[in-house]
């Protein structure tokens, strides 16, 4: 399953989260299957998203979209996003 990991810093987590949640239908229509949201334990405005996609092509298209750029600006993203495209290589245990 194609997965993307996005890291960025926001001005205000609560404002960002509201805009992020409002954008859910757009992500789903673009092929996002859900994922996980993480905040840095010491810097809660530093966010990491791990999102699963139906195809790598759809994930890339979403990341490159003008809609996403505008939404990130509206949400208060203040850093250049770091984006990694990942493929699941299996599970591990401790």
Phi and psi in radians as a Rosetta constraint file:
Dihedral C 1 N 2 CA 2 C 2 CIRCULARHARMONIC -1.112 0.35
Dihedral N 2 CA 2 C 2 N 3 CIRCULARHARMONIC 2.414 0.35
Dihedral C 2 N 3 CA 3 C 3 CIRCULARHARMONIC -2.363 0.35
Dihedral N 3 CA 3 C 3 N 4 CIRCULARHARMONIC 2.477 0.35
Dihedral C 3 N 4 CA 4 C 4 CIRCULARHARMONIC -2.087 0.35
Dihedral N 4 CA 4 C 4 N 5 CIRCULARHARMONIC 2.512 0.35
Dihedral C 4 N 5 CA 5 C 5 CIRCULARHARMONIC -2.040 0.35
Dihedral N 5 CA 5 C 5 N 6 CIRCULARHARMONIC 2.188 0.35
Dihedral C 5 N 6 CA 6 C 6 CIRCULARHARMONIC -2.142 0.35
Dihedral N 6 CA 6 C 6 N 7 CIRCULARHARMONIC 2.250 0.35
Dihedral C 6 N 7 CA 7 C 7 CIRCULARHARMONIC -2.101 0.35
Dihedral N 7 CA 7 C 7 N 8 CIRCULARHARMONIC 2.342 0.35
Dihedral C 7 N 8 CA 8 C 8 CIRCULARHARMONIC -2.803 0.35
Dihedral N 8 CA 8 C 8 N 9 CIRCULARHARMONIC 2.961 0.35
Dihedral C 8 N 9 CA 9 C 9 CIRCULARHARMONIC -1.950 0.35
Dihedral N 9 CA 9 C 9 N 10 CIRCULARHARMONIC 2.453 0.35
Dihedral C 9 N 10 CA 10 C 10 CIRCULARHARMONIC -2.096 0.35
Dihedral N 10 CA 10 C 10 N 11 CIRCULARHARMONIC 2.773 0.35
Dihedral C 10 N 11 CA 11 C 11 CIRCULARHARMONIC -1.183 0.35
Dihedral N 11 CA 11 C 11 N 12 CIRCULARHARMONIC -0.788 0.35
Dihedral C 11 N 12 CA 12 C 12 CIRCULARHARMONIC -2.537 0.35
Dihedral N 12 CA 12 C 12 N 13 CIRCULARHARMONIC 2.023 0.35
Dihedral C 12 N 13 CA 13 C 13 CIRCULARHARMONIC -1.029 0.35
Dihedral N 13 CA 13 C 13 N 14 CIRCULARHARMONIC -0.779 0.35
Dihedral C 13 N 14 CA 14 C 14 CIRCULARHARMONIC -1.053 0.35
Dihedral N 14 CA 14 C 14 N 15 CIRCULARHARMONIC -0.756 0.35
Dihedral C 14 N 15 CA 15 C 15 CIRCULARHARMONIC -1.144 0.35
Dihedral N 15 CA 15 C 15 N 16 CIRCULARHARMONIC -0.799 0.35
Dihedral C 15 N 16 CA 16 C 16 CIRCULARHARMONIC -1.007 0.35
Dihedral N 16 CA 16 C 16 N 17 CIRCULARHARMONIC -0.788 0.35
Dihedral C 16 N 17 CA 17 C 17 CIRCULARHARMONIC -1.100 0.35
Dihedral N 17 CA 17 C 17 N 18 CIRCULARHARMONIC -0.672 0.35
Dihedral C 17 N 18 CA 18 C 18 CIRCULARHARMONIC -1.061 0.35
Dihedral N 18 CA 18 C 18 N 19 CIRCULARHARMONIC -0.832 0.35
Dihedral C 18 N 19 CA 19 C 19 CIRCULARHARMONIC -1.157 0.35
Dihedral N 19 CA 19 C 19 N 20 CIRCULARHARMONIC -0.728 0.35
Dihedral C 19 N 20 CA 20 C 20 CIRCULARHARMONIC -1.002 0.35
Dihedral N 20 CA 20 C 20 N 21 CIRCULARHARMONIC -0.824 0.35
Dihedral C 20 N 21 CA 21 C 21 CIRCULARHARMONIC -1.117 0.35
Dihedral N 21 CA 21 C 21 N 22 CIRCULARHARMONIC -0.662 0.35
Dihedral C 21 N 22 CA 22 C 22 CIRCULARHARMONIC -1.149 0.35
Dihedral N 22 CA 22 C 22 N 23 CIRCULARHARMONIC -0.388 0.35
Dihedral C 22 N 23 CA 23 C 23 CIRCULARHARMONIC -1.586 0.35
Dihedral N 23 CA 23 C 23 N 24 CIRCULARHARMONIC 0.045 0.35
Dihedral C 23 N 24 CA 24 C 24 CIRCULARHARMONIC -1.017 0.35
Dihedral N 24 CA 24 C 24 N 25 CIRCULARHARMONIC -0.749 0.35
Dihedral C 24 N 25 CA 25 C 25 CIRCULARHARMONIC -1.135 0.35
Dihedral N 25 CA 25 C 25 N 26 CIRCULARHARMONIC -0.603 0.35
Dihedral C 25 N 26 CA 26 C 26 CIRCULARHARMONIC -1.170 0.35
Dihedral N 26 CA 26 C 26 N 27 CIRCULARHARMONIC -0.787 0.35
Dihedral C 26 N 27 CA 27 C 27 CIRCULARHARMONIC -1.049 0.35
Dihedral N 27 CA 27 C 27 N 28 CIRCULARHARMONIC -0.790 0.35
Dihedral C 27 N 28 CA 28 C 28 CIRCULARHARMONIC -1.084 0.35
Dihedral N 28 CA 28 C 28 N 29 CIRCULARHARMONIC -0.781 0.35
Dihedral C 28 N 29 CA 29 C 29 CIRCULARHARMONIC -1.101 0.35
Dihedral N 29 CA 29 C 29 N 30 CIRCULARHARMONIC -0.471 0.35
Dihedral C 29 N 30 CA 30 C 30 CIRCULARHARMONIC -1.447 0.35
Dihedral N 30 CA 30 C 30 N 31 CIRCULARHARMONIC -0.143 0.35
Dihedral C 30 N 31 CA 31 C 31 CIRCULARHARMONIC 1.982 0.35
Dihedral N 31 CA 31 C 31 N 32 CIRCULARHARMONIC 0.103 0.35
Dihedral C 31 N 32 CA 32 C 32 CIRCULARHARMONIC -1.277 0.35
Dihedral N 32 CA 32 C 32 N 33 CIRCULARHARMONIC 2.309 0.35
Dihedral C 32 N 33 CA 33 C 33 CIRCULARHARMONIC -1.777 0.35
Dihedral N 33 CA 33 C 33 N 34 CIRCULARHARMONIC 0.099 0.35
Dihedral C 33 N 34 CA 34 C 34 CIRCULARHARMONIC 1.945 0.35
Dihedral N 34 CA 34 C 34 N 35 CIRCULARHARMONIC -3.054 0.35
Dihedral C 34 N 35 CA 35 C 35 CIRCULARHARMONIC 2.966 0.35
Dihedral N 35 CA 35 C 35 N 36 CIRCULARHARMONIC -2.683 0.35
Dihedral C 35 N 36 CA 36 C 36 CIRCULARHARMONIC -2.314 0.35
Dihedral N 36 CA 36 C 36 N 37 CIRCULARHARMONIC 2.587 0.35
Dihedral C 36 N 37 CA 37 C 37 CIRCULARHARMONIC -2.061 0.35
Dihedral N 37 CA 37 C 37 N 38 CIRCULARHARMONIC 2.298 0.35
Dihedral C 37 N 38 CA 38 C 38 CIRCULARHARMONIC -2.220 0.35
Dihedral N 38 CA 38 C 38 N 39 CIRCULARHARMONIC 2.518 0.35
Dihedral C 38 N 39 CA 39 C 39 CIRCULARHARMONIC -1.994 0.35
Dihedral N 39 CA 39 C 39 N 40 CIRCULARHARMONIC 2.479 0.35
Dihedral C 39 N 40 CA 40 C 40 CIRCULARHARMONIC -1.059 0.35
Dihedral N 40 CA 40 C 40 N 41 CIRCULARHARMONIC 2.376 0.35
Dihedral C 40 N 41 CA 41 C 41 CIRCULARHARMONIC -1.092 0.35
Dihedral N 41 CA 41 C 41 N 42 CIRCULARHARMONIC -0.519 0.35
Dihedral C 41 N 42 CA 42 C 42 CIRCULARHARMONIC -1.833 0.35
Dihedral N 42 CA 42 C 42 N 43 CIRCULARHARMONIC -0.345 0.35
Dihedral C 42 N 43 CA 43 C 43 CIRCULARHARMONIC -2.280 0.35
Dihedral N 43 CA 43 C 43 N 44 CIRCULARHARMONIC 1.473 0.35
Dihedral C 43 N 44 CA 44 C 44 CIRCULARHARMONIC -1.117 0.35
Dihedral N 44 CA 44 C 44 N 45 CIRCULARHARMONIC -0.203 0.35
Dihedral C 44 N 45 CA 45 C 45 CIRCULARHARMONIC -1.563 0.35
Dihedral N 45 CA 45 C 45 N 46 CIRCULARHARMONIC 0.002 0.35
Dihedral C 45 N 46 CA 46 C 46 CIRCULARHARMONIC -1.644 0.35
Dihedral N 46 CA 46 C 46 N 47 CIRCULARHARMONIC 2.044 0.35
Dihedral C 46 N 47 CA 47 C 47 CIRCULARHARMONIC -2.050 0.35
Dihedral N 47 CA 47 C 47 N 48 CIRCULARHARMONIC 2.481 0.35
Dihedral C 47 N 48 CA 48 C 48 CIRCULARHARMONIC -2.186 0.35
Dihedral N 48 CA 48 C 48 N 49 CIRCULARHARMONIC 2.241 0.35
Dihedral C 48 N 49 CA 49 C 49 CIRCULARHARMONIC -1.958 0.35
Dihedral N 49 CA 49 C 49 N 50 CIRCULARHARMONIC 2.359 0.35
Dihedral C 49 N 50 CA 50 C 50 CIRCULARHARMONIC -2.100 0.35
Dihedral N 50 CA 50 C 50 N 51 CIRCULARHARMONIC 1.943 0.35
Dihedral C 50 N 51 CA 51 C 51 CIRCULARHARMONIC -2.136 0.35
Dihedral N 51 CA 51 C 51 N 52 CIRCULARHARMONIC 2.377 0.35
Dihedral C 51 N 52 CA 52 C 52 CIRCULARHARMONIC -1.707 0.35
Dihedral N 52 CA 52 C 52 N 53 CIRCULARHARMONIC 2.513 0.35
Dihedral C 52 N 53 CA 53 C 53 CIRCULARHARMONIC -2.282 0.35
Dihedral N 53 CA 53 C 53 N 54 CIRCULARHARMONIC 2.741 0.35
Dihedral C 53 N 54 CA 54 C 54 CIRCULARHARMONIC -1.316 0.35
Dihedral N 54 CA 54 C 54 N 55 CIRCULARHARMONIC -0.410 0.35
Dihedral C 54 N 55 CA 55 C 55 CIRCULARHARMONIC -2.739 0.35
Dihedral N 55 CA 55 C 55 N 56 CIRCULARHARMONIC 2.665 0.35
Dihedral C 55 N 56 CA 56 C 56 CIRCULARHARMONIC -1.110 0.35
Dihedral N 56 CA 56 C 56 N 57 CIRCULARHARMONIC -0.665 0.35
Dihedral C 56 N 57 CA 57 C 57 CIRCULARHARMONIC -1.054 0.35
Dihedral N 57 CA 57 C 57 N 58 CIRCULARHARMONIC -0.764 0.35
Dihedral C 57 N 58 CA 58 C 58 CIRCULARHARMONIC -1.180 0.35
Dihedral N 58 CA 58 C 58 N 59 CIRCULARHARMONIC -0.680 0.35
Dihedral C 58 N 59 CA 59 C 59 CIRCULARHARMONIC -1.073 0.35
Dihedral N 59 CA 59 C 59 N 60 CIRCULARHARMONIC -0.814 0.35
Dihedral C 59 N 60 CA 60 C 60 CIRCULARHARMONIC -1.098 0.35
Dihedral N 60 CA 60 C 60 N 61 CIRCULARHARMONIC -0.744 0.35
Dihedral C 60 N 61 CA 61 C 61 CIRCULARHARMONIC -1.074 0.35
Dihedral N 61 CA 61 C 61 N 62 CIRCULARHARMONIC -0.703 0.35
Dihedral C 61 N 62 CA 62 C 62 CIRCULARHARMONIC -1.136 0.35
Dihedral N 62 CA 62 C 62 N 63 CIRCULARHARMONIC -0.825 0.35
Dihedral C 62 N 63 CA 63 C 63 CIRCULARHARMONIC -1.066 0.35
Dihedral N 63 CA 63 C 63 N 64 CIRCULARHARMONIC -0.612 0.35
Dihedral C 63 N 64 CA 64 C 64 CIRCULARHARMONIC -1.502 0.35
Dihedral N 64 CA 64 C 64 N 65 CIRCULARHARMONIC -0.033 0.35
Dihedral C 64 N 65 CA 65 C 65 CIRCULARHARMONIC -1.329 0.35
Dihedral N 65 CA 65 C 65 N 66 CIRCULARHARMONIC 2.556 0.35
Dihedral C 65 N 66 CA 66 C 66 CIRCULARHARMONIC -1.102 0.35
Dihedral N 66 CA 66 C 66 N 67 CIRCULARHARMONIC -0.622 0.35
Dihedral C 66 N 67 CA 67 C 67 CIRCULARHARMONIC -1.013 0.35
Dihedral N 67 CA 67 C 67 N 68 CIRCULARHARMONIC -0.779 0.35
Dihedral C 67 N 68 CA 68 C 68 CIRCULARHARMONIC -1.142 0.35
Dihedral N 68 CA 68 C 68 N 69 CIRCULARHARMONIC -0.724 0.35
Dihedral C 68 N 69 CA 69 C 69 CIRCULARHARMONIC -1.019 0.35
Dihedral N 69 CA 69 C 69 N 70 CIRCULARHARMONIC -0.816 0.35
Dihedral C 69 N 70 CA 70 C 70 CIRCULARHARMONIC -1.129 0.35
Dihedral N 70 CA 70 C 70 N 71 CIRCULARHARMONIC -0.686 0.35
Dihedral C 70 N 71 CA 71 C 71 CIRCULARHARMONIC -1.155 0.35
Dihedral N 71 CA 71 C 71 N 72 CIRCULARHARMONIC -0.713 0.35
Dihedral C 71 N 72 CA 72 C 72 CIRCULARHARMONIC -1.132 0.35
Dihedral N 72 CA 72 C 72 N 73 CIRCULARHARMONIC -0.679 0.35
Dihedral C 72 N 73 CA 73 C 73 CIRCULARHARMONIC -1.118 0.35
Dihedral N 73 CA 73 C 73 N 74 CIRCULARHARMONIC -0.805 0.35
Dihedral C 73 N 74 CA 74 C 74 CIRCULARHARMONIC -1.047 0.35
Dihedral N 74 CA 74 C 74 N 75 CIRCULARHARMONIC -0.644 0.35
Dihedral C 74 N 75 CA 75 C 75 CIRCULARHARMONIC -1.361 0.35
Dihedral N 75 CA 75 C 75 N 76 CIRCULARHARMONIC -0.232 0.35
Dihedral C 75 N 76 CA 76 C 76 CIRCULARHARMONIC 1.611 0.35
Dihedral N 76 CA 76 C 76 N 77 CIRCULARHARMONIC 0.500 0.35
Dihedral C 76 N 77 CA 77 C 77 CIRCULARHARMONIC -1.220 0.35
Dihedral N 77 CA 77 C 77 N 78 CIRCULARHARMONIC 2.209 0.35
Dihedral C 77 N 78 CA 78 C 78 CIRCULARHARMONIC -2.007 0.35
Dihedral N 78 CA 78 C 78 N 79 CIRCULARHARMONIC -0.006 0.35
Dihedral C 78 N 79 CA 79 C 79 CIRCULARHARMONIC -2.101 0.35
Dihedral N 79 CA 79 C 79 N 80 CIRCULARHARMONIC 2.824 0.35
Dihedral C 79 N 80 CA 80 C 80 CIRCULARHARMONIC -1.209 0.35
Dihedral N 80 CA 80 C 80 N 81 CIRCULARHARMONIC 2.140 0.35
Dihedral C 80 N 81 CA 81 C 81 CIRCULARHARMONIC -1.128 0.35
Dihedral N 81 CA 81 C 81 N 82 CIRCULARHARMONIC 2.442 0.35
Dihedral C 81 N 82 CA 82 C 82 CIRCULARHARMONIC -1.728 0.35
Dihedral N 82 CA 82 C 82 N 83 CIRCULARHARMONIC 2.122 0.35
Dihedral C 82 N 83 CA 83 C 83 CIRCULARHARMONIC -2.113 0.35
Dihedral N 83 CA 83 C 83 N 84 CIRCULARHARMONIC 2.283 0.35
Dihedral C 83 N 84 CA 84 C 84 CIRCULARHARMONIC -2.171 0.35
Dihedral N 84 CA 84 C 84 N 85 CIRCULARHARMONIC 2.360 0.35
Dihedral C 84 N 85 CA 85 C 85 CIRCULARHARMONIC -1.733 0.35
Dihedral N 85 CA 85 C 85 N 86 CIRCULARHARMONIC 2.176 0.35
Dihedral C 85 N 86 CA 86 C 86 CIRCULARHARMONIC -2.168 0.35
Dihedral N 86 CA 86 C 86 N 87 CIRCULARHARMONIC 2.664 0.35
Dihedral C 86 N 87 CA 87 C 87 CIRCULARHARMONIC -2.049 0.35
Dihedral N 87 CA 87 C 87 N 88 CIRCULARHARMONIC 2.386 0.35
Dihedral C 87 N 88 CA 88 C 88 CIRCULARHARMONIC -1.159 0.35
Dihedral N 88 CA 88 C 88 N 89 CIRCULARHARMONIC 2.174 0.35
Dihedral C 88 N 89 CA 89 C 89 CIRCULARHARMONIC -1.945 0.35
Dihedral N 89 CA 89 C 89 N 90 CIRCULARHARMONIC 0.245 0.35
Dihedral C 89 N 90 CA 90 C 90 CIRCULARHARMONIC 1.954 0.35
Dihedral N 90 CA 90 C 90 N 91 CIRCULARHARMONIC 3.034 0.35
Dihedral C 90 N 91 CA 91 C 91 CIRCULARHARMONIC -1.724 0.35
Dihedral N 91 CA 91 C 91 N 92 CIRCULARHARMONIC 2.871 0.35
Dihedral C 91 N 92 CA 92 C 92 CIRCULARHARMONIC -2.491 0.35
Dihedral N 92 CA 92 C 92 N 93 CIRCULARHARMONIC 2.827 0.35
Dihedral C 92 N 93 CA 93 C 93 CIRCULARHARMONIC -2.198 0.35
Dihedral N 93 CA 93 C 93 N 94 CIRCULARHARMONIC 2.839 0.35
